Amino acid sequence: MCPGGVVTASASEKGGVVTNGMSFHERDLENANSAVVVSINPEDFGGEENPLAGIEFQREFERKAFELGGSNYHAPVQLFKDFKEKRVSTAFGDIYPTYRPGATFANLWECLPAYVCESLSEGITAFGKWLDNYDRGDAVLTGVETRTSSPLRITRDDDLQSNVRGIYPCGEGSGYAGGIMSAAIDGLKVAEQIIKTYKTMDKTDK
Ligand SMILES: Cc1cc2nc3c(=O)[nH]c(=O)nc-3n(C[C@H](O)[C@H](O)[C@H](O)COP(=O)(O)OP(=O)(O)OC[C@H]3O[C@@H](n4cnc5c(N)ncnc54)[C@H](O)[C@@H]3O)c2cc1C
């Protein structure tokens, strides 16, 4: 949840739209934004065979979002009441998107797998039971946040090294974190392991 924040453009490839969220220090802007995350497993995108299948899976929906947004890096948006009915919205209610450079009304079911949309619809409705107005009809969904965590993992052994000795895969890009805190903790874990490894080597050398 980014209180008083914005939905930001986070694409890293031509012809793709990717969103993320952030708040400026004041956290005083009009909207409260949150990413609603749906778990995707390797079997959902054939990741058992091809280690890069997850990246292709992300790209597919980022490109669809780009096209649905108007192929001009605008993001596709939909009001929650219309999302539940799979129909394109025609006007905003009290809430306006903060995504720049712009937003285009679209049916987000066309740029996300149906099982993801079903989970989003159920999840947002369920959150609405705990958080007043979370599932209000004019809440704006802006798509697509596909980079919540890395779709691949570089394997590492018990002393956190990869099969290339001396390489310590860590953090989000290597598939061991999904967010600032978990990345920092994983970085600390690897640093501690490196100290331990080289301390042991020091002792054995003497
Ligand atoms: C717009 C946006 C908003 C976000 N908001 C939040 C939030 O509110 N809360 C939250 O918890 N997380 C948020 N995240 C996610 C968070 O930023 C990441 O999870 C976190 O930064 C991962 O840390 P990391 O150290 O693993 O990787 P990174 O922070 O990605 O660091 C990797 C570093 O490696 C450098 N690098 C890459 N390739 C090379 C190379 N070949 N040689 C040398 N250096 C290289 C990169 O320049 C980068 O500095 C957000 C992400 C984005 C994009």
The ligand as a Gaussian input file, in Angstrom:
#p B3LYP/6-31G(d) Opt

LIG

0 1
 C        8.949000       2.031000      -9.357000
 C        9.236000       1.018000      -8.269000
 C        8.654000       1.185000      -7.044000
 C        8.907000       0.254000      -6.024000
 N        8.315000       0.456000      -4.818000
 C        8.602000      -0.407000      -3.831000
 C        8.058000      -0.196000      -2.550000
 O        7.304000       0.754000      -2.323000
 N        8.367000      -1.093000      -1.572000
 C        9.202000      -2.163000      -1.798000
 O        9.500000      -2.932000      -0.870000
 N        9.731000      -2.404000      -3.010000
 C        9.444000      -1.544000      -4.011000
 N        9.979000      -1.779000      -5.251000
 C       10.823000      -2.968000      -5.451000
 C       12.241000      -2.693000      -4.927000
 O       12.732000      -1.511000      -5.531000
 C       13.133000      -3.892000      -5.280000
 O       12.575000      -5.049000      -4.732000
 C       14.545000      -3.734000      -4.690000
 O       15.134000      -2.545000      -5.168000
 C       15.407000      -4.946000      -5.090000
 O       16.716000      -4.709000      -4.591000
 P       17.964000      -5.437000      -5.236000
 O       19.181000      -4.906000      -4.530000
 O       17.742000      -6.908000      -5.253000
 O       17.972000      -4.988000      -6.765000
 P       18.049000      -3.528000      -7.382000
 O       17.584000      -2.497000      -6.426000
 O       17.404000      -3.652000      -8.706000
 O       19.621000      -3.290000      -7.556000
 C       20.350000      -3.924000      -8.587000
 C       21.497000      -2.955000      -8.938000
 O       22.390000      -3.629000      -9.850000
 C       22.775000      -2.685000     -10.853000
 N       23.173000      -3.452000     -12.032000
 C       22.388000      -4.121000     -12.901000
 N       23.147000      -4.727000     -13.846000
 C       24.450000      -4.434000     -13.545000
 C       25.690000      -4.758000     -14.148000
 N       25.760000      -5.528000     -15.235000
 N       26.841000      -4.281000     -13.572000
 C       26.792000      -3.508000     -12.448000
 N       25.619000      -3.145000     -11.832000
 C       24.470000      -3.620000     -12.389000
 C       21.517000      -1.863000     -11.079000
 O       21.843000      -0.626000     -11.674000
 C       21.001000      -1.702000      -9.638000
 O       21.552000      -0.565000      -9.018000
 C        9.747000      -0.868000      -6.282000
 C       10.350000      -1.047000      -7.534000
 C       10.088000      -0.112000      -8.528000
 C       10.728000      -0.303000      -9.877000

